[in-house]
């Protein structure tokens, strides 16, 4: 394979995502270009880049989602590659194609694969055709109430109503009977249309207390694919991850490795390229069932890096420029120890409502085996315009118990004032007996909150 050298990388993202990519670019000797909205003009990541360019107003559609402004920044900076980070336009096939049409490298999968996986219902069909196990589901639903009711009855309650064109847990609603289903479908359509511009929705069998297991994939432009093991992302609130870890606790290594190999084979057969994550739900009775493919770098990639020693962002950049997978990762490293990541949000720890405001005190706990990823510094303002995550704390230890202890110590030592945070909830999760035992599932946060309420 022949690779295409690049010299200047524009990072089409903000905060911690931008800092992470800029750090990788510097390590590779690349010139980095940051972009910023009016609300982000004083954030730390701008000083780390070789150049910083304004791209519009505070609202995402005026800046980080404004394709024309980002492409103009590429032309102004002379960038010959663009890294989308995660969120925003990272899974937008149209934008990836526009970057390529400029003669630049989009640091992500080909537009074809982004498009194929972007519609969740069609992605399920495609993966099933290649042998991926999937749970019971419906086609994209029409408007007829009778058709909707029939689809729910065919799958069997409870069901989950899901947007076909989005992610991040937005618009996902559970229904336990026909009446709940019809109401949930109406609300989900509205949320999907507002959030993703696509009102398509479908139904999926709702598993009670499943595990959320995802498999990290790297691949080159020639169709060679490999897995970089799994991550457990079961601890969630509002269908959004708050704690992730690797390896997955409480599952036999042979089971997860077998599924990881199967997933890598499917992605290779599809000639998938660069980077992606195949997400699944796992239950003891049903095994693994396909959920979706995220065609981008994941927020939780650092736990995989901690146990393997790989730099996934540098791998992503090299694969996007055409290097062979065998050159980028000659030997798959065996996982060493255990890693856990906690996402610190500026939010009420019980109701999960955002808590914007100034970071009058912002000091995150350090320690052996601790890695901090944040886009903020003391004195910065958490605005209401973007995701309220303010930091990720990753702990690596010789085993899971040590990783938990190190993470809890770092959270306990953290001092954040001016906004509310979910640190009390994170520490309660780490101390919860089921979490300590590794019996995690997607309903664990609700169990923790229920236990706190009962003890109050």
C-alpha positions in Angstrom: 0.0 0.0 0.0 1.2 3.5 -0.7 0.5 6.2 2.0 -0.1 9.9 1.4 2.1 12.2 3.5 0.4 15.1 5.2 1.8 18.1 7.0 -1.0 20.2 8.5 -3.9 18.7 10.4 -7.0 20.8 11.2 -8.9 19.6 14.2 -12.7 20.2 13.7 -13.6 19.9 17.3 -13.2 21.6 20.7 -12.1 21.0 24.3 -10.7 17.7 25.4 -11.2 16.1 22.0 -9.2 18.9 20.3 -6.4 18.6 22.9 -6.2 14.9 22.4 -5.8 15.1 18.6 -3.4 18.1 18.8 -1.2 16.1 21.2 -1.1 13.2 18.7 -0.3 15.6 15.8 2.6 17.1 17.7 4.0 13.6 18.4 3.9 12.9 14.7 5.6 16.1 13.8 2.4 17.6 12.1 1.4 21.2 12.2 -1.9 21.5 14.0 -4.8 24.0 13.4 -7.5 24.6 16.0 -10.8 26.2 15.4 -13.1 27.8 18.0 -16.5 29.3 18.4 -17.2 32.7 20.1 -18.0 30.8 23.3 -14.6 29.0 23.3 -12.3 31.8 22.6 -10.4 31.5 25.9 -10.2 27.7 26.2 -6.7 26.1 26.7 -6.6 24.0 23.6 -6.2 27.0 21.4 -2.7 27.8 22.8 -1.5 24.2 22.1 -2.1 24.4 18.4 0.2 26.0 15.9 -2.7 28.1 14.6 -6.2 28.9 15.8 -9.0 30.2 13.7 -12.5 31.5 14.6 -15.4 29.7 12.9 -18.6 31.4 14.1 -21.1 31.9 16.9 -21.6 29.9 20.1 -24.4 27.8 18.8 -23.0 24.5 17.2 -24.8 25.1 13.9 -23.0 28.4 13.6 -19.6 26.9 14.3 -18.7 23.3 14.8 -21.6 22.0 12.7 -21.1 24.7 10.0 -19.5 22.8 7.2 -18.8 25.9 5.0 -16.9 27.7 7.9 -14.8 24.6 8.6 -13.9 24.1 5.0 -13.0 27.8 4.7 -10.7 27.4 7.7 -9.0 24.5 5.9 -8.4 26.7 2.9 -7.1 29.6 5.0 -4.8 27.4 7.0 -3.6 25.3 4.1 -4.5 22.1 6.0 -4.2 18.9 4.0 -6.0 16.8 6.5 -8.9 17.1 8.9 -9.6 15.2 12.1 -13.2 15.5 13.3 -12.7 14.3 16.8 -15.9 12.8 18.3 -19.4 14.2 18.1 -20.3 17.2 15.9 -19.5 16.2 12.2 -17.4 13.1 13.0 -20.0 10.8 11.5 -21.3 13.0 8.7 -20.7 11.3 5.4 -21.5 14.5 3.4 -18.8 16.4 5.3 -16.2 13.7 4.9 -16.9 13.7 1.1 -16.5 17.5 1.0 -13.1 17.3 2.7 -11.9 14.6 0.3 -13.2 16.7 -2.7 -10.8 19.5 -1.6 -8.0 17.0 -2.0 -7.5 16.6 1.7 -7.5 13.6 4.0 -10.5 13.0 6.2 -9.2 11.2 9.3 -11.9 8.7 9.6 -13.7 6.0 7.6 -14.6 6.5 3.9 -17.8 8.4 3.3 -19.3 5.1 2.0 -18.9 3.4 5.4 -20.0 6.4 7.4 -23.2 6.6 5.3 -23.8 2.8 5.5 -23.5 2.8 9.3 -25.2 6.1 9.9 -28.7 4.8 9.6 -29.1 2.4 12.4 -31.8 0.3 11.0 -30.0 -0.2 7.6 -26.8 -0.9 9.5 -28.5 -3.7 11.4 -29.6 -5.3 8.2 -26.1 -4.9 6.6 -24.3 -6.4 9.6 -26.9 -9.3 9.8 -26.2 -10.1 6.2 -22.5 -10.5 7.1 -23.3 -12.9 10.0 -23.5 -10.5 12.9 -26.0 -11.6 15.6 -28.8 -9.1 16.0 -31.7 -8.9 18.5 -35.3 -8.8 17.3 -36.2 -5.5 15.7 -38.6 -3.8 13.3 -38.1 -2.0 10.0 -38.4 1.8 10.0 -41.9 2.5 11.2 -44.5 4.3 9.1 -47.2 6.6 10.5 -50.0 4.1 10.8 -50.9 3.3 14.4 -52.0 -0.2 13.5 -48.6 -0.9 11.8 -46.8 0.4 14.9 -48.8 -1.7 17.3 -48.3 -4.8 15.1 -44.5 -4.2 15.1 -44.4 -4.0 18.9 -46.6 -7.1 19.3 -44.4 -9.1 16.8 -41.2 -8.3 18.8 -42.8 -8.7 22.2 -42.8 -6.2 25.0 -40.9 -4.4 26.4 -39.4 -2.7 23.4 -37.1 0.3 22.8 -38.0 3.0 20.4 -34.8 4.2 18.7 -34.0 6.9 16.1 -32.5 5.4 13.0 -30.3 8.4 12.2 -28.7 9.4 15.5 -26.9 8.3 18.6 -25.8 9.3 22.1 -29.0 7.9 23.7 -31.1 10.8 22.3 -34.6 9.9 21.5 -34.4 6.3 22.9 -37.6 5.5 24.8 -38.8 2.3 26.4 -42.4 1.0 26.0 -44.0 -1.8 28.0 -47.3 -1.9 26.2 -49.2 -0.6 23.2 -50.3 2.6 24.8 -46.8 3.5 25.9 -45.5 2.5 22.5 -47.7 4.9 20.5 -46.8 7.8 22.9 -43.1 7.0 22.8 -43.1 6.8 19.0 -44.6 10.3 18.7 -42.1 11.7 21.2 -39.1 9.9 19.6 -40.0 11.1 16.1 -40.0 14.7 17.4 -36.7 14.3 19.2 -35.0 12.6 16.3 -36.2 15.2 13.8 -35.0 18.0 16.0 -31.6 16.5 17.0 -30.6 14.6 13.8 -32.7 16.1 11.0 -34.0 12.5 10.3 -37.3 11.4 11.9 -36.9 7.7 11.0 -37.5 5.4 14.0 -37.6 1.7 14.6 -38.2 -0.8 17.4 -35.8 -3.1 19.1 -36.3 -5.8 21.7 -35.6 -4.2 25.1 -33.3 -6.5 27.2 -33.6 -6.0 30.9 -30.3 -5.2 32.6 -28.0 -6.2 29.7 -24.2 -5.5 29.5 -23.1 -2.9 26.9 -19.9 -4.3 25.3 -18.1 -2.6 22.4 -15.3 -3.8 20.2 -12.6 -1.4 19.0 -11.7 -1.9 15.3 -8.7 -0.6 13.3 -8.5 -1.2 9.5 -6.6 0.0 6.5 -7.8 1.2 3.1 -7.1 -2.3 1.6 -9.7 -4.1 3.7 -7.5 -5.5 6.4 -9.2 -5.2 9.8 -8.3 -6.2 13.4 -9.9 -5.8 16.8 -8.2 -4.1 19.8 -10.3 -6.1 22.3 -13.4 -4.9 24.1 -14.6 -2.2 26.5 -17.5 -2.5 28.9 -19.7 0.6 28.8 -22.6 -0.7 30.8 -22.7 2.1 33.5 -25.0 4.7 31.9 -27.4 7.4 32.8 -30.2 8.3 30.3 -28.6 5.8 27.9 -25.3 7.8 28.0 -22.1 6.3 29.3 -20.5 7.6 32.5 -18.0 4.8 33.4 -16.2 2.6 30.9 -13.6 -0.1 31.5 -11.3 -2.6 29.8 -11.3 -5.6 29.9 -14.9 -6.3 30.5 -15.3 -7.7 34.0 -17.1 -10.9 34.8 -16.9 -12.4 31.3 -14.6 -15.2 30.2 -11.7 -14.0 28.1 -12.4 -16.8 25.6 -15.9 -15.5 25.1 -15.0 -11.9 24.5 -12.0 -12.8 22.3 -14.1 -15.1 20.2 -16.7 -12.3 19.6 -14.0 -9.7 19.0 -12.5 -12.0 16.3 -15.9 -12.5 14.7 -16.5 -8.8 14.6 -13.1 -8.1 13.1 -13.8 -10.7 10.4 -17.1 -9.1 9.5 -15.6 -5.6 9.3 -12.8 -7.0 7.1 -15.3 -8.7 4.8 -17.1 -5.4 4.4 -13.7 -3.7 3.7 -14.4 -1.2 6.5 -11.5 1.2 6.9 -9.6 3.3 9.5 -11.4 3.2 12.8 -14.7 2.2 14.3 -16.4 0.6 17.3 -19.0 -2.2 17.0 -21.3 -1.8 19.9 -23.3 -4.8 21.3 -25.7 -5.6 24.1 -24.9 -8.9 26.0 -27.1 -11.0 28.2 -26.5 -14.4 29.7 -29.5 -15.8 27.9 -29.1 -14.2 24.5 -25.3 -13.6 24.2 -24.1 -10.7 22.0 -26.5 -8.7 19.9 -25.6 -5.9 17.5 -26.4 -2.4 18.6 -24.6 0.0 16.2 -21.3 1.0 14.7 -19.7 4.3 15.7 -17.6 5.4 12.7 -15.2 7.5 14.7 -12.9 7.7 17.7 -14.7 7.0 20.9 -14.8 9.2 24.0 -13.6 6.1 26.0 -10.7 5.2 23.7 -8.2 5.9 26.5 -9.1 2.8 28.5 -8.0 0.7 25.5 -4.8 2.7 25.2 -4.1 2.2 28.9 -4.2 -1.6 28.7 -2.6 -2.0 25.3 0.0 0.8 25.1 -1.3 1.8 21.7 -2.0 5.4 20.7 -5.3 5.0 18.9 -5.3 8.6 17.5 -1.9 8.2 15.9 -3.1 4.8 14.5 -6.2 6.5 13.1 -4.2 9.2 11.4 -1.7 6.8 9.9 -4.5 4.5 8.6 -6.4 7.4 7.1 -3.4 8.5 5.1 -3.1 5.0 3.6 -0.6 3.1 5.7 -1.0 -0.6 5.9 -2.5 -2.0 9.1 0.5 -4.4 9.4 2.8 -1.5 9.6 0.7 0.6 12.0 0.1 -2.3 14.4 2.6 -5.1 13.6 1.7 -7.2 16.7 -1.5 -6.8 18.7 -0.3 -6.2 22.3 -1.7 -8.4 25.0 -3.8 -6.4 27.5 -1.9 -5.5 30.7 -3.9 -4.8 33.9 -7.2 -3.1 34.0 -8.4 0.5 33.2 -11.5 2.4 34.2 -12.6 5.8 32.9 -15.1 8.1 34.7 -16.7 11.0 32.9 -17.1 14.1 35.0 -20.1 16.2 34.0 -21.2 19.7 35.1 -24.6 18.5 36.1 -26.8 17.7 39.1 -25.7 14.2 40.3 -29.3 13.1 40.9 -31.5 14.7 38.2 -28.7 14.9 35.6 -29.6 18.4 34.6 -26.7 20.5 33.1 -25.1 23.0 35.5 -23.3 25.7 33.5 -21.2 28.3 35.1 -17.7 29.5 35.9 -15.0 27.0 37.1 -14.0 29.1 40.1 -12.0 26.1 41.4 -10.9 23.4 39.1 -8.3 21.0 40.4 -8.4 17.3 39.4 -6.9 14.6 41.5 -3.6 13.1 40.3 -1.7 10.0 41.3 0.0 6.8 40.1 -1.8 5.3 37.1 -4.0 8.3 36.6 -4.5 10.1 33.2 -6.6 13.3 32.9 -8.3 14.5 29.7 -9.9 17.9 29.9 -10.6 20.9 27.8 -10.9 23.3 30.6 -8.8 25.2 33.2 -9.7 27.1 36.3 -11.5 30.3 35.4 -13.1 29.0 32.3 -16.9 29.0 31.9 -18.9 25.9 31.2 -21.5 27.3 28.7 -24.9 25.8 27.9 -24.1 25.3 24.3 -22.2 22.0 24.3 -22.1 18.6 26.1 -21.6 19.3 29.8 -18.7 16.8 30.2 -15.8 18.7 31.7 -13.2 16.0 32.2 -12.3 12.3 31.9 -10.3 10.6 34.6 -8.7 7.3 33.6 -7.2 5.0 36.1 -4.9 2.0 35.2 -3.9 -0.6 37.7 -2.4 -4.1 37.9 -6.0 -5.4 38.4 -9.5 -4.1 38.6 -9.5 -3.6 42.3 -6.4 -1.4 42.1 -7.9 0.6 39.1 -11.0 1.2 41.2 -9.0 2.3 44.2 -6.9 4.7 42.2 -9.9 6.2 40.3 -11.8 6.8 43.6 -8.8 8.4 45.2 -8.4 10.8 42.2 -12.1 11.7 42.3 -11.9 12.2 46.1 -9.0 14.6 45.7 -10.7 16.6 43.0 -11.9 20.1 43.8 -14.5 21.7 41.5 -16.4 24.8 42.5 -18.8 27.1 40.6 -20.8 24.3 39.0 -22.4 21.1 40.3 -20.7 17.9 39.2 -21.6 14.2 39.2 -18.5 13.2 41.2 -20.6 12.2 44.2 -22.5 9.8 42.0 -19.4 8.4 40.4 -17.9 7.6 43.8 -21.1 6.0 44.9 -21.0 3.8 41.8 -17.4 2.8 42.4 -18.3 1.8 46.0 -21.5 0.0 45.1 -21.3 -3.8 45.8 -22.5 -4.9 42.4 -19.9 -2.7 40.7 -17.2 -3.9 43.0 -18.1 -7.4 42.1 -18.1 -6.7 38.4 -21.8 -7.5 37.9 -22.4 -4.3 35.9 -25.4 -3.7 33.7 -27.2 -0.8 32.0 -29.6 -0.4 35.0 -26.8 -0.1 37.6 -27.1 3.7 38.0 -30.8 3.4 38.8 -29.9 0.8 41.4 -27.3 3.1 43.0 -29.8 6.0 43.1 -32.5 3.7 44.6 -30.1 2.5 47.3 -29.1 6.2 48.1 -32.8 7.1 48.4 -33.6 4.2 50.6 -30.7 5.0 52.9 -31.6 8.7 53.2 
